[in-house]
Amino acid sequence: MKNRYLPLAFLSICLTLCGFHCGVECFTIPISITRGEAFSLDNRGQEPVVLEAPAHGFLSAYGIQVQLECEFAEGSGDTWTSDCDMLQLTTPIRECRIYTLLDMPNGYAAGDDVSALFRFVDRNARPLKYRPLSEAPALIPQNLFPDIKAKFDFLLIQPPSQNGTCQFEFRMETTDSTLLSITTNPILLQ
Amino acid sequence: MKTLLKYGILAILLSCHLQVSAQSPIFGKGIYMRFGIGSASFYHADKSEPLVAPLYALPRLNVSTSFEIQASLGKRVALLFQFGSVRVRSKVRDIWTTAVHEAFPNTYITTDFPLLFPDQEYSRYPLRGMLGGAYLMEYQRWSVQLRALVGGFSSFPNTAYAVIKQPDSNALSTLSISLQADNYDADQGVAAFVGSLGLLTHRTIWRRWGVYGKVEWTAFRSPFTFDYVLENQVDGSRTTRSYGDTYPRMIHELEAHVGISFQLARFKK
């Protein structure tokens, strides 16, 4: 008598498990970089510190911190449907460059590309590495979180030999040729 | 002197053997189970390299435990299966971080151990499993065993990274000392064949229960090979070294245990 219900119970369990398992569908949620800011860094200590506007920088320990902000791309629905959803930039970064906006004592004129003087650092990466700017687009994560600023450092490893006021422009181009241009405040490096 | 000592010990063991061979009322064919606790000391010649030795995590004086099954096949011979672990007392994080500070003074140091959980400060326990045989000498409630075992030893050495930053500068170097053993497995560690010789003394105290003490010497060939890479992140220059091939490779372990014994079964004669 009892055996009559066994197949039914087995079928119920199978359907329940299938319902739990098959109901999960993962989506890729498109995001896009909407804005950014650039700050001067004081890297004399163990960790870099953002310099406030009137402060001066240090030639041997100067850097730029770029903070990027993302939003859900149009039509993404702005919502998570399950834990396995993945965020992904709709248009990945193609190129990162740094230009000087003022004449520099080491021979670079205003408007020159000074990317070779800097190194890209992602402080969340392990192990920590200094990378040329040409490698930055591939190293910046594609799954940046909306409403959380993503911070990346660009450290000046070949500083000018003399004191002087510097100002830099960070340009980031995405694969659809959108250009994000952000500048630092002028700062006296000594 | 060494020869005299060697033959003296042999003579003592032989005389014990002759004295106890007459009768054996307590012991006999059967299966015995033992659980013991004691100390395990590792001896190897690599202590001189302060940046590498802590990652072996085989320091002197550790607490160890062992479990074994003995199948006595007669009055004289027994088969053994032994399983043991060593609780490593070395605080890997603290010791290695201190070593890096001493090797690179006046710098900012940040260390990272990718094989350890963030809140874990000790290495995982080395494990050992062995099979072997014992020669038994029994007299009334006492049993003395000479034993030889072979098996495998599994240890969990660490890979470590350090970021070394110069003060007042963007100058930064990274140091990595990474495990390069061929047979490394994240779950099972690094394995090595081991051989062991030991002496056990057992005394039955009540019915099937007894106590025992044993000393064992175990040796195995070091399976640890580490690559040292110091990379200047500004100019890209690298200093590389390999640790393992140029060092003495044998590691010796001395264990002393006491524990309890229980006779699980007795075979009919």
Interface residues (C-beta under 8 A of the other chain):
Chain A: N43 R44 G45 Q46 F58 S60 A61 Y62 G63 R119 R126 P127 L128 K129 Y130 L155 L156 I157
Chain B: Y108 T110 D112 P114 Y161 V163 K165 P167 D168 S169 N170 L172 T174 S176 Q233 V234
